[in-house]
Amino acid sequence: MTILLLTKLISMSRKTPRYYIGKYKQIEAVDVVLDFQESNYNIGTAIVYLLRAGKKPNNHITSDLRKAIDHLQAEYDHQIRKQASEPIEDKYAVLYELSDQK
């Protein structure tokens, strides 16, 4: 069973709060996330916080914006660390190295 189907079954078995459902198309925030970012927790969670920002009772919009920023920052930092540890795949790198040796 895929993650998407499993998550959908779980969401169908519970009542979703209104602040997680879109105003016009009645789409749940989790469905948007799964459609675009199924495999990325931080980006998906940031999207959910942005979609509900200012809608949850007794929760100021800045709280959700801060949470979204925190998740995006965590993902950005992760990607920078990951990029630094990956070898650079540049087909011209050998040419640059040879020209530097002259």
For each residue, the residues with C-beta under 8 A, 3 or more apart:
1: 5 6
2: 5 6
3: 6 7 34 38
4: 7 8 34 38
5: 1 2 8 9
6: 1 2 3 9 10
7: 3 4 10 11 30 34
8: 4 5 11 12 31 34
9: 5 6 12 13
10: 6 7 13 14
11: 7 8 14 16 28 30 31
12: 8 9
13: 9 10
14: 10 11
15:
16: 11 20 21 28
17: 20 21 56
18: 21 55
19: 52 55 56 57
20: 16 17 28 29 30 48 51 52
21: 16 17 18 26 27 28 29
22: 25 26 27 28 29 32 51
23:
24:
25: 22
26: 21 22
27: 21 22 31 32
28: 11 16 20 21 22 31 32
29: 20 21 22 32 33 47 48 51 52
30: 7 11 20 33 34 48
31: 8 11 27 28 34 35
32: 22 27 28 29 35 36 47 51
33: 29 30 36 37 38 44 45 47 48
34: 3 4 7 8 30 31 37 38 44
35: 31 32 38
36: 32 33 44 47
37: 33 34 40 43 44 47
38: 3 4 33 34 35 44
39:
40: 37 43 44 75
41: 44 45
42: 45 46 71 72 74 75 78
43: 37 40 46 47 71 72 75
44: 33 34 36 37 38 40 41 47 48
45: 33 41 42 48 49 67 68 71
46: 42 43 49 50 67 68 69 71 72 75
47: 29 32 33 36 37 43 44 50 51 68
48: 20 29 30 33 44 45 51 52
49: 45 46 52 53 64 65 67 68 71
50: 46 47 53 64 65 68
51: 20 22 29 32 47 48
52: 19 20 29 48 49 55 56 64
53: 49 50 61 64 65 68
54: 60 61 64
55: 18 19 52
56: 17 19 52 59 64
57: 19
58:
59: 56 63 64
60: 54 63
61: 53 54 64 65
62: 65 66
63: 59 60 66 67
64: 49 50 52 53 54 56 59 61 67 68
65: 49 50 53 61 62 68 69
66: 62 63 69 70
67: 45 46 49 63 64 70 71
68: 45 46 47 49 50 53 64 65 71 72
69: 46 65 66 72 73
70: 66 67 73 74
71: 42 43 45 46 49 67 68 74 75
72: 42 43 46 68 69 75 76
73: 69 70 76 77
74: 42 70 71 77 78
75: 40 42 43 46 71 72 78 79
76: 72 73 79 80
77: 73 74 80 81
78: 42 74 75 81 82
79: 75 76 82 83
80: 76 77 83 84
81: 77 78 84 85
82: 78 79 85 86
83: 79 80 86
84: 80 81
85: 81 82
86: 82 83
87:
88: 93
89:
90: 93 96
91: 94
92: 95 96
93: 88 90 96 97
94: 91 97 98
95: 92 98 99
96: 90 92 93 99 100
97: 93 94 100 101
98: 94 95 101 102
99: 95 96 102
100: 96 97
101: 97 98
102: 98 99
